[in-house]
Amino acid sequence: MLRPTRATVLLTAGLVPLFGLPATAAAAEPATHLYVDNSTTLCSDSGPGSDAQPFCTISAATRTVQPGQTVHISPNRAYSENVVVDRGGLPGKPITLVSELEDSSKFKLAPGRTLTVSGASHVNITGLDAPSGVRVTGSTDIGLHGLTVTNNPDSVTIDGGSSDVRLQHSKLKTSVRVEFARDVVLSRNEINGYVHPAVVTWDATGLVVTNNTIRRDCEAGIQLSGGSTGAALFNNVVHTDFEAGCPSPGARYGIEVAQTATAGTRADYNLITGPFTADRIAYKWADAPYADQASFHAGTGQGGHDILTPTSKGVGAEDGSPTVDSADATAPGVLLTDHYGRAVDDDPRVPNTGKDGGHLDRGAFELSDNLAGVRAELEPAWAPAGTPVKVKATADSRWLTGLTYQYDFGDGTAPLSTSAATAEHVYDKPCACTVRVTVSNKARKQFATQVTAKVTANTPLAAAFTAQPVLPKADAPNELVPPLTVQADAQSSTLPWPVERVDVDFGDGTKESRGTLEPVRHTYKQPGTYKVTTTLKDIKGATSTTERNVEVAYTPAGYVSVHPARVLDTRTTNTPVQGGTATPIAVPVHYYSSGPHHTAGASAAVLNVTVTGATEDTHLGIWPSGQTRPATSNVNVKAGGTSSNTVTVPIGADGKISAQLNSGKASLIVDFVGYYQPNAGQRFAPITPTRVVDTRTAGGALGGGQTRTVKVAGVNGIPADATAVALNLTGTGATENSHVIAYPYQDKRPTTSNLNLEPGKDKSNQAIVPVGPNGTITLYTNSGSTHLVLDAVGYYGTNGTTLFTPVVPQRLADTRTTGKLAPGAATTVSGIPANAIGAALNVTATDTTGPGFLTVYGHGGVRPDASSLQTRLGETVPNHVTTPVADGRVTVWNSYGGANHVITDLFGYFTQG
């Protein structure tokens, strides 16, 4: 190989002191930091290179940088430029090029681009990724730290009379070449030689190669040629077992020192891996090969502490490696941090075989304890004051000796530092104290964790509990929360020790046991007052029992309107309802795509219920599933007839309601129109019954198959933003049997019905109808023609003022025990809660002597002109009535048609929301 002549090198090197740097005029002290960022549109090479306006290129910075300045280079994008650093710093004021994200990312040159330090001094370059290489020529006091080079035949070249160049902590995929230079130090680098020696020198005096990990394929791992005298080769790991196509066949060596380079050159504490063969030889010194360490030391006096291994397996920063704690910590160029910046660490599991008992590792990488964290356990974690508490720390470490633990018990006492992984402490008073455990190794790396000590008063166990209703959340309305659910929470108990068993008797025949103190939920089948008993047993065997009466009641709720949907039609299943047998009906408040529906958090359902084809005169009662059938009724029907009514009924704990005929058989049709749920829906505003539609005076009768859209919101005191209206819907003058539907969207007529009509009979039914576009609803009848009268009794919306509380259906009044209500007479019905503003009633007229109507209104108020119920001679007629309430009472007035018996049932009431 041709080498440059010494005359040429000396001439080149002499140019720096001869001509020096260009003189500069006196100026103001420059800024300490310059910035380069080619990823921002704010960059400019003619700007100041500030953080706000950085340079676009590295070259712009190197042309202007002054001694003592640091150039921060953004790593966001590669720089497509050849960078030349030819300006120098001063002693104590170097020029520094560094990645802006120094600890995480390197600044990078594009492939084919290089960085050259030429004729400069006092320059440090840190965190550079230069795929095509770095060259230092004719320069002094140059620090290269954390370089990455991947492509160039020579990763780093140091030549041209350079001196005091330090290449450290770098990862180099190809060779380092040092020629005509002195006092160059290579330390803690990972270097791959491939088809060239990993470290190759020519006339490089005073070279130091210490603590590098070298892999080579051809020629030699370290090759000193020419006058490379006075070198120091220490603590390196040289792997010779890499295979590649070598351009020059012949023997390969771990360390090769030419005869001309042996003067003053020393080598020791290196480790070379095999396999060793006739052409794969550990050493060549002064042109003589040496196959093993003993012959090498005997023949040269070098390598007295070298190690040769037959393979690279098990060599490196790993357990059991011969590199561990076996190097010379006094060798030239030793750094006390490894390739990754980890501090030198002493493995306590192996003897320190390094020089003078030192524990430095050979190669670029240091085996550390790999301390990665710590866990802590407290036993007992819950105990009365005065009880000894033991903390056990478990370090996540390769070795567990040589660690220091600090225990801070969080009660103001002085922290305890010890080498023990356990510590004991006694708290003198109750607290919820945070115990902090910190573990550190000899390299001052540390991790901390904490656990909580629950220190209680040293008193007897005393059970206590709270009982609160569990309600649906406003932000999770579809979560399954059955009505009448109560949560018993015993966490208010006095607990000196942890509880191992909690027994709760809910007072309704249901008991539950838990192994923790977590709150217990229970759903009751019906409201009432229940004696709840809670018994606790702690880990020391102590027990305590307490009991209290818990009031279980329905909670005020808002109304959620839905598009009407049919949930039951026994005509299609051929399963008629019959006297003496309850029929369960599931209420589909919420659907899941993956499974069956459930009632979410609904407490009551609003239904339109139709009974048809009855085998005899009878009535239908509806009540919450799981409860005893009440004495109330909802729909009365004659044999062979059809009758319908709106029903508001609480939902049972299983999400169902029950329906049962008093006698006989009939088909049952149930349409679901809405529901009440706590923390959801809209409030109700009751109004004085107001007529909004009467086709007898405007528009004429509604014909079969026809629709009529009428405005119900934004008129008659009902605000335009109302979401639903409560209407009393009356049909009169029907020409044939038919049904009427009231619904919100004209083009989305449901298959449900609200009112069933017969010729010659006035019929009414209350309906809660969602409001459609522009405050309208649509009316439809399927056949014949009929007049329709609509009286509004209230609305739901943001302006609503009341919430609905369902009750177990109960009978408030029955004039069959007190005497008929005469024509023109009124009766007062009491028994509604005193704070009620409105009520949901089922009012039934029976044993009627003549056609007429009933009007229900708040007691003491002005009787409205609207009717609540049409009475018919010889028939029993029910209707759902939503009415104002005053002082817990309502008034029922009978028109002048004929005397009636009146039955009033309560299904719920409205209170101020």
SVG drawing of the C-alpha trace seen along z (x, -y; Angstrom):
<svg xmlns="http://www.w3.org/2000/svg" viewBox="-129 -46 141 70">
<polyline fill="none" stroke="black" stroke-width="0.4" points="0.0,0.0 1.4,-3.4 1.9,-5.8 2.1,-9.6 5.7,-10.8 6.7,-12.4 7.8,-15.6 4.3,-16.0 2.7,-15.6 5.1,-18.0 4.5,-20.6 0.8,-20.3 0.9,-20.5 3.2,-23.5 0.6,-25.6 -1.4,-26.1 1.2,-27.8 2.7,-29.6 -0.4,-31.4 -2.6,-31.0 -6.3,-32.0 -7.5,-35.2 -7.2,-38.2 -10.5,-39.6 -11.3,-43.0 -12.3,-43.6 -16.0,-43.0 -18.6,-42.5 -18.5,-39.3 -20.3,-36.7 -23.4,-34.7 -22.5,-31.5 -24.8,-29.4 -25.5,-29.1 -28.3,-27.0 -28.7,-25.0 -32.1,-23.6 -32.9,-22.8 -36.4,-21.5 -37.8,-24.9 -38.9,-27.6 -37.5,-30.2 -33.9,-29.2 -31.4,-31.4 -27.7,-31.1 -27.5,-34.9 -29.3,-35.2 -27.8,-35.3 -28.0,-31.6 -30.2,-32.1 -32.7,-29.8 -35.5,-31.9 -33.7,-32.1 -31.3,-29.2 -28.8,-28.6 -30.0,-26.2 -26.7,-24.5 -23.9,-23.4 -21.4,-25.0 -22.9,-28.4 -22.3,-27.9 -18.7,-26.6 -17.8,-29.6 -18.9,-32.0 -18.4,-30.1 -16.0,-31.7 -14.0,-30.2 -16.1,-29.2 -19.3,-28.9 -21.5,-25.8 -23.4,-25.0 -26.6,-23.1 -27.6,-21.1 -31.2,-19.8 -31.4,-16.1 -34.8,-16.3 -33.4,-16.1 -30.2,-14.9 -27.8,-17.7 -26.8,-17.2 -23.5,-19.0 -19.8,-18.4 -18.9,-20.1 -15.4,-21.6 -14.4,-22.9 -11.3,-25.0 -11.8,-27.5 -10.2,-26.9 -11.1,-27.5 -8.7,-28.4 -7.5,-26.5 -10.5,-26.4 -12.7,-27.9 -13.3,-25.1 -15.6,-25.2 -18.3,-22.6 -20.7,-21.0 -23.4,-19.0 -26.9,-17.5 -29.7,-19.8 -31.2,-16.6 -27.9,-15.6 -29.2,-12.7 -31.5,-11.1 -30.7,-11.8 -27.6,-12.4 -27.4,-15.1 -26.9,-13.4 -25.1,-14.0 -26.7,-12.6 -25.1,-9.6 -22.0,-10.6 -21.4,-13.7 -18.5,-13.9 -17.2,-16.1 -13.6,-17.3 -11.7,-19.1 -8.8,-20.8 -6.1,-23.0 -8.2,-23.6 -7.6,-23.2 -9.6,-22.9 -12.7,-21.5 -15.3,-19.0 -17.8,-17.2 -20.5,-15.2 -23.4,-13.1 -22.7,-13.0 -24.1,-10.4 -21.8,-10.6 -22.5,-7.5 -19.6,-8.4 -16.9,-9.2 -15.0,-11.8 -11.5,-13.1 -9.2,-15.1 -6.2,-16.5 -3.6,-19.0 -5.5,-19.6 -4.8,-19.7 -6.9,-19.0 -9.9,-17.5 -12.6,-15.5 -14.8,-13.2 -17.5,-11.7 -20.4,-9.5 -19.9,-9.2 -21.7,-6.8 -20.2,-5.9 -21.7,-3.1 -20.5,-3.2 -17.1,-4.6 -14.1,-2.2 -12.5,-4.2 -14.9,-5.4 -12.5,-7.9 -9.2,-9.1 -6.7,-11.1 -3.7,-12.3 -1.8,-15.4 0.3,-15.9 -2.8,-15.9 -2.1,-15.6 -4.1,-15.1 -7.2,-13.7 -9.6,-11.7 -12.1,-9.3 -14.4,-8.0 -17.8,-6.2 -18.3,-5.8 -19.8,-3.1 -17.9,-2.5 -18.8,0.0 -15.4,-0.2 -11.8,-1.0 -10.1,-3.8 -7.0,-5.0 -4.3,-7.0 -1.4,-8.2 1.4,-10.8 -0.3,-11.8 0.7,-11.6 -1.0,-11.2 -4.2,-9.9 -6.5,-8.1 -9.1,-5.6 -11.2,-4.6 -14.6,-2.9 -15.4,-2.5 -17.0,0.4 -15.1,0.8 -15.7,3.3 -12.9,3.8 -14.5,6.1 -12.1,6.3 -9.5,4.0 -7.9,3.9 -10.2,2.3 -7.5,0.0 -4.7,-0.6 -1.8,-3.1 1.3,-4.4 3.8,-6.6 1.3,-7.3 3.4,-7.9 2.1,-7.8 -1.1,-6.1 -3.4,-4.8 -5.9,-2.1 -7.7,-1.3 -11.0,0.4 -12.3,0.9 -14.4,3.8 -13.0,4.7 -14.4,7.1 -12.4,7.8 -12.5,10.1 -9.2,9.5 -5.6,8.7 -5.7,7.6 -7.8,6.3 -5.2,3.7 -2.4,3.1 0.6,0.8 2.9,0.1 5.6,-2.3 7.0,-4.3 4.0,-3.9 6.1,-3.7 5.3,-4.4 1.8,-3.0 -0.3,-1.6 -2.7,1.2 -4.7,2.1 -7.9,3.6 -9.3,4.2 -11.5,7.1 -10.6,8.3 -12.9,10.8 -11.3,12.7 -14.1,15.0 -15.8,12.9 -15.8,14.3 -15.8,12.1 -14.3,12.2 -10.8,10.8 -9.2,9.1 -5.7,10.3 -5.5,14.0 -3.2,14.8 -2.9,15.0 -5.1,12.9 -4.1,11.6 -5.7,10.2 -2.9,7.7 -0.2,7.0 2.8,4.7 5.5,4.2 9.2,4.4 9.4,0.6 6.6,-0.1 7.7,1.9 9.9,-0.7 8.2,-1.9 5.0,-0.1 3.2,1.8 0.3,4.3 -1.4,5.9 -4.8,6.9 -6.3,7.5 -8.6,10.4 -8.6,12.0 -11.2,14.6 -10.7,17.5 -11.1,20.0 -7.3,20.0 -6.0,21.8 -2.9,21.9 -4.1,18.7 -6.0,17.2 -3.3,16.2 -3.6,14.2 -0.4,12.1 2.2,10.9 4.9,8.8 8.1,7.6 7.0,9.7 6.9,12.9 3.6,14.8 2.6,16.1 -0.2,18.6 -0.9,18.3 -0.5,15.9 2.2,17.8 4.6,17.8 3.7,14.2 4.6,13.1 7.8,15.2 8.9,13.9 8.1,10.2 7.5,9.5 4.1,8.2 0.6,9.5 1.4,10.9 -2.3,10.6 -3.9,11.2 -6.7,13.7 -7.3,15.9 -10.6,17.7 -11.5,20.3 -14.7,18.5 -16.5,15.2 -19.4,16.9 -19.8,15.7 -17.4,12.8 -18.6,9.3 -20.9,7.5 -22.6,10.7 -22.6,12.9 -19.5,15.2 -17.5,13.3 -13.7,13.2 -13.8,9.5 -15.5,8.7 -13.4,6.9 -10.2,8.0 -8.8,4.9 -6.0,2.4 -7.7,-0.7 -4.3,-2.5 -3.8,-2.1 -3.4,-5.2 -6.7,-6.5 -8.9,-4.7 -12.4,-6.2 -14.6,-5.5 -17.8,-5.4 -18.4,-2.7 -19.6,-2.9 -23.1,-3.7 -22.0,-6.1 -22.5,-3.6 -20.2,-4.0 -17.6,-1.4 -19.2,1.2 -17.8,3.9 -19.5,7.3 -19.5,8.7 -19.9,12.2 -16.5,12.5 -13.0,11.8 -11.3,8.5 -8.5,9.8 -7.7,6.4 -4.4,4.7 -3.9,4.0 -7.3,5.6 -9.2,3.2 -12.7,3.9 -12.6,2.3 -14.0,4.5 -12.1,5.2 -13.6,3.9 -16.0,1.0 -18.8,2.3 -19.1,2.5 -21.2,5.2 -23.4,3.5 -25.8,4.7 -28.5,3.5 -30.5,2.0 -33.9,1.3 -36.2,0.8 -37.4,1.9 -40.5,3.3 -41.6,3.0 -43.9,5.1 -45.2,4.1 -46.2,6.7 -48.6,5.9 -49.7,3.1 -52.7,2.4 -52.3,2.6 -52.9,0.6 -50.2,-1.8 -47.6,-0.1 -47.4,3.0 -44.0,3.8 -44.1,3.3 -41.6,4.9 -40.6,3.6 -39.1,6.0 -37.4,4.5 -36.8,6.5 -34.4,4.9 -34.6,5.6 -30.9,6.1 -28.4,8.6 -26.7,8.9 -28.2,8.0 -25.1,7.3 -23.5,3.9 -26.8,2.1 -27.9,-0.5 -31.5,-0.8 -33.0,-3.8 -36.3,-3.5 -38.4,-6.6 -41.5,-5.5 -43.4,-8.8 -44.1,-9.6 -41.4,-12.2 -38.8,-9.9 -35.3,-10.0 -34.9,-7.8 -32.9,-4.6 -30.0,-3.7 -28.7,-0.2 -27.4,2.6 -30.2,4.8 -33.2,5.5 -35.5,5.5 -36.3,3.0 -38.6,2.8 -40.5,-0.1 -43.1,-0.9 -45.5,-3.7 -46.6,-5.5 -49.8,-7.0 -52.4,-6.5 -51.7,-7.7 -52.0,-6.8 -48.2,-7.0 -46.3,-6.7 -43.3,-4.4 -40.7,-5.3 -38.0,-2.8 -35.0,-3.9 -32.3,-1.5 -29.0,-2.7 -25.9,-1.0 -22.2,-1.9 -22.6,-3.7 -25.1,-6.0 -27.9,-4.8 -31.1,-4.7 -34.8,-3.8 -37.6,-4.4 -41.0,-3.0 -43.6,-3.6 -46.3,-1.7 -48.9,-2.9 -49.0,-1.9 -52.4,-2.2 -51.8,-2.7 -55.0,-2.6 -56.0,-3.5 -55.5,-0.6 -59.3,-0.3 -61.8,2.6 -63.5,3.5 -66.8,1.6 -69.0,2.2 -70.9,-0.7 -72.2,-1.3 -74.0,-3.7 -76.8,-2.9 -77.3,-5.0 -79.4,-4.5 -77.5,-3.6 -78.6,-5.7 -77.7,-5.9 -75.0,-8.4 -75.8,-11.3 -72.7,-10.6 -73.4,-6.9 -77.2,-6.6 -77.1,-3.2 -75.3,-1.5 -77.5,1.2 -78.7,-0.1 -82.0,1.5 -84.5,-0.6 -84.5,-0.2 -80.8,0.6 -79.0,-0.2 -75.3,-0.2 -74.3,0.7 -70.8,-0.5 -69.1,0.5 -65.9,-1.5 -66.9,-3.9 -66.4,-1.1 -63.7,-1.3 -61.2,1.2 -57.9,1.7 -57.1,4.7 -58.1,5.6 -61.4,7.3 -61.5,10.8 -65.3,11.2 -68.3,9.0 -71.8,10.4 -74.8,8.3 -78.4,9.2 -80.6,6.9 -83.7,7.6 -85.7,9.0 -84.4,12.6 -81.3,11.9 -77.8,12.2 -74.4,11.7 -70.9,12.4 -67.7,10.7 -64.0,11.2 -63.2,7.5 -64.6,4.3 -65.8,3.1 -69.4,1.7 -72.1,4.3 -75.0,3.6 -78.5,5.1 -81.7,4.5 -84.9,4.8 -88.1,6.0 -90.3,3.3 -90.0,0.1 -90.3,0.2 -88.3,0.0 -85.9,2.8 -83.7,3.8 -80.2,4.2 -77.6,6.0 -73.9,5.9 -71.4,8.2 -67.6,7.8 -64.8,10.2 -61.2,9.1 -58.0,11.1 -57.5,11.5 -60.9,13.2 -62.7,10.2 -66.4,9.7 -68.8,6.8 -72.5,6.4 -74.6,3.4 -78.1,2.9 -80.3,0.0 -83.5,-0.6 -83.0,-1.6 -85.8,-3.3 -85.9,-2.0 -87.9,-4.2 -88.1,-5.2 -86.1,-8.2 -87.4,-11.3 -86.7,-10.8 -86.8,-12.6 -88.7,-11.4 -87.0,-10.0 -89.3,-9.7 -88.6,-7.1 -90.0,-6.2 -93.0,-4.0 -92.3,-0.3 -94.5,2.8 -93.0,5.1 -95.8,7.6 -98.7,8.8 -100.1,12.2 -102.1,12.4 -98.9,13.3 -97.7,15.8 -101.1,17.4 -100.5,17.0 -103.4,15.0 -103.4,13.6 -105.8,15.2 -107.2,14.8 -105.1,16.1 -101.8,16.1 -99.3,13.2 -97.6,12.5 -94.0,11.1 -93.2,8.3 -89.6,7.2 -89.2,3.5 -86.5,2.6 -85.2,-0.7 -81.7,-0.1 -80.3,2.3 -76.8,3.8 -75.7,5.0 -74.0,8.0 -76.9,9.2 -80.4,8.8 -81.8,5.5 -82.1,4.4 -83.7,1.5 -80.5,-0.4 -81.4,-2.7 -85.1,-3.2 -87.4,-3.2 -90.8,-3.3 -92.1,-2.6 -94.8,-4.4 -96.9,-2.0 -100.0,-2.0 -101.8,1.2 -104.7,2.7 -106.9,5.6 -109.0,7.2 -111.0,10.3 -111.9,10.8 -114.0,13.9 -116.0,12.0 -116.2,8.7 -112.9,8.3 -110.1,5.9 -106.3,6.0 -103.9,5.0 -100.2,4.1 -97.5,3.9 -93.7,4.2 -92.3,7.7 -91.4,9.4 -94.0,7.5 -97.4,8.7 -100.3,8.0 -102.0,4.9 -105.8,4.2 -105.5,1.6 -106.6,2.0 -105.5,0.3 -107.7,1.6 -111.4,2.5 -112.9,4.4 -116.3,5.9 -116.6,9.4 -115.6,9.3 -114.6,5.6 -111.4,3.7 -110.1,1.2 -106.8,-0.6 -105.2,-2.8 -101.9,-4.5 -100.1,-2.9 -97.2,-4.4 -95.8,-1.6 -92.5,-1.0 -90.1,1.5 -89.2,4.6 -85.7,5.5 -85.4,7.9 -86.3,5.3 -89.8,6.5 -93.4,5.8 -96.3,8.2 -99.8,8.2 -102.8,10.3 -106.5,10.4 -109.0,10.6 -110.8,13.4 -111.3,15.0 -108.9,14.7 -107.9,12.0 -105.2,10.9 -102.8,8.3 -100.9,5.7 -98.2,3.5 -96.6,0.5 -93.5,-1.1 -93.6,-4.9 -91.1,-6.1 -89.6,-5.8 -88.5,-7.6 -84.9,-7.5 -83.1,-9.3 -80.4,-11.7 -81.7,-11.5 -84.4,-12.8 -86.5,-15.9 -88.6,-17.4 -92.4,-17.7 -94.3,-20.9 -98.0,-20.4 -100.5,-22.9 -104.1,-23.6 -105.8,-21.3 -105.8,-23.2 -107.6,-22.3 -105.2,-22.3 -107.2,-20.5 -111.0,-19.9 -111.8,-18.7 -115.5,-19.4 -114.7,-23.1 -111.7,-23.2 -110.6,-20.9 -113.4,-18.4 -113.3,-14.7 -110.1,-12.7 -110.7,-10.2 -109.4,-6.6 -105.9,-6.3 -105.3,-10.0 -102.9,-12.0 -103.2,-15.4 -100.3,-17.4 -101.1,-19.7 -98.9,-22.2 -98.7,-21.4 -95.4,-23.2 -94.8,-26.9 -98.6,-27.5 -101.0,-27.4 -98.2,-28.1 -96.2,-25.1 -92.6,-26.2 -91.3,-25.6 -88.4,-23.4 -90.6,-21.0 -89.5,-17.4 -92.9,-15.7 -96.4,-16.7 -98.9,-14.9 -102.3,-14.9 -105.8,-13.6 -106.9,-12.2 -110.6,-11.8 -112.4,-10.2 -116.0,-11.0 -118.4,-10.2 -116.4,-7.3 -118.1,-5.6 -116.5,-2.2 -114.1,-0.3 -110.7,-1.8 -107.6,-3.0 -105.7,-6.3 -102.0,-6.9 -100.3,-10.1 -96.6,-10.3 -93.8,-12.8 -92.6,-12.3 -95.0,-12.2 -92.9,-9.9 -92.1,-7.5 -95.5,-6.2 -95.1,-3.4 -97.1,-0.2 -98.4,-1.1 -101.7,-2.7 -103.0,-5.2 -106.8,-5.0 -109.2,-2.3 -112.6,-3.6 -116.1,-2.1 -119.0,-3.6 -121.4,-5.4 -119.0,-5.6 -116.9,-8.5 -113.5,-7.1 -110.5,-8.8 -106.9,-7.9 -104.0,-9.9 -100.8,-9.8 -97.3,-11.2 -96.2,-12.0 -92.7,-13.1 -92.7,-16.5 -91.7,-16.4 -90.4,-19.1 -91.5,-22.7 -93.4,-21.7 -95.8,-19.4 -97.3,-15.9 -99.1,-13.8 -102.5,-12.1 -103.6,-9.1 -106.7,-6.8 -106.7,-3.5 -110.3,-3.3 -113.7,-5.1 -113.7,-8.6 -113.7,-10.2 -113.5,-13.6 -110.6,-14.0 -110.3,-16.3 -106.8,-16.9 -106.4,-18.5 -102.8,-19.2 -102.2,-18.6 -98.4,-19.2 -95.1,-19.0 -91.6,-17.7 -88.5,-19.8 -85.7,-22.1 -88.3,-24.4 -89.9,-21.6 -90.0,-22.0 -90.9,-18.6 -89.5,-15.1 -91.6,-11.9 -91.4,-9.4 -93.1,-6.1 -95.0,-4.2 -96.2,-0.7 -99.7,-0.9 -102.2,-1.8 -105.9,-2.5 -106.7,-6.0 -110.5,-6.1 -113.5,-3.9 -117.0,-5.4 -118.5,-1.9 -117.9,-2.0 -119.1,-5.5 -121.8,-6.1 -122.1,-7.2 -120.9,-10.5 -124.0,-12.4 -124.3,-14.5 -122.7,-17.9 -121.1,-16.7 -117.4,-16.5 -115.4,-14.3 -112.0,-14.9 -109.4,-12.2 -106.5,-12.4 -103.5,-10.2 -101.1,-11.7 -97.8,-12.9 -98.1,-16.4 -95.2,-17.7 -96.6,-16.5 -97.3,-19.1 -98.8,-16.6 -99.9,-12.9 -100.2,-10.0 -103.5,-8.4 -105.7,-5.7 -109.3,-6.9 -112.1,-4.4 -115.8,-5.2 -118.2,-2.3 -122.0,-1.6 -122.7,-4.7 -126.4,-5.8 -125.8,-8.0 -123.2,-9.2 -121.0,-12.1 -117.5,-12.8 -115.2,-13.3 -112.8,-16.1 -109.8,-15.7 -108.0,-18.8 -105.9,-20.1 -107.9,-20.5 -109.0,-24.0 -108.2,-25.1 -110.5,-26.3 -112.2,-23.5 -111.0,-23.5 -113.4,-23.0 -111.5,-19.9 -112.5,-16.4 -110.3,-13.6 -112.6,-10.6 -115.6,-9.9 -118.3,-7.9 -120.7,-5.5 -123.9,-4.0 -123.5,-0.5 -119.7,-0.4 -116.7,-0.5 -114.2,-3.1 -110.6,-3.7 -108.2,-6.4 -104.7,-7.4 -104.9,-10.9 -102.0,-13.3 -103.3,-16.1 -102.1,-18.9 -102.2,-18.3 -102.7,-20.6 -102.1,-19.7 -101.9,-16.0 -105.4,-16.0 -107.2,-16.2 -110.9,-16.9 -113.0,-14.6 -116.0,-16.4 -118.9,-14.5 -120.6,-16.1 -124.4,-16.2 -124.8,-13.1 -125.4,-10.6 -124.3,-9.2 -121.0,-7.2 -118.9,-5.2 -115.3,-6.5 -112.2,-4.5 -108.9,-6.3 -105.5,-4.5 -102.1,-6.2 -99.0,-5.1 -96.7,-8.0 -96.4,-11.7 -94.4,-14.8 -92.4,-17.0 -90.4,-20.1 -87.1,-19.2"/>
</svg>
